[in-house]
Amino acid sequence: MLKTDIGKNYEEVAVKYLKKSGYKIIEQNYRLKIGEIDIIAKDKKTLVFVEVKYRQTKEFGTPSEFVTIQKQKKIIKTAIFYLKQNKITSDFRFDVISICNDETEHIKNAFSCENSKYYF
């Protein structure tokens, strides 16, 4: 199985998990030159930008630990563009879904863009 196929497979696992948890999926694999957001969903009135990370083992850390500061910055830049492009003013947050083997961990508010001046 190719790496991209593995990623898509686990993004689908995350989508099913979110739907089961009552989230409405808005978009998947939102891509720009500056970055990508795996899943954009609605949790009640809050827009949620979700990064999905998968690892076979936790030998080198949990999957969520691989969402680096650089990756967060790219996600934030992409999310801000999405918000502006769609004229969205509702609350939003950044979540990470960490998948290792059959274990799924959902980290709400995994990171924020409070210092968003650094991203423009």
C-alpha positions, 0 to 999 in steps of 0.5 A: 500500500502506498503512503498516500493510500495509507493516509487516505485510509486513516483519514476515512477512519477519522471521518467515520469517528467524527461522524459517529461523534456528531460532527458534520463533515464540510470538506476533506483534503482542502489544499492550497500551495501554502498547506493542506487541511485533512478534514474541515468539520462542524462541531455544533456551531464551531468550525473544526480544522482537523489534522489526522496523524497515523503511526504504526507504533509509538516507538518514536512518540505518539502520532500527535507529536508529529504535528510539528510547529512548522506543520501547525503554521501551515495548517493555520495559514491555510485555515485563515485563508479558508475563513477569509475566502468563505467569509466565515466569522464563527468560532473555530478550533484546531484538533488532531486525530491521532491513530496508532494501530486500532487506537484513536485519540481525538485532541480538541484544541490541539493548538491555536493561532492566538499569535496569528500575526506570525502567520501573515 
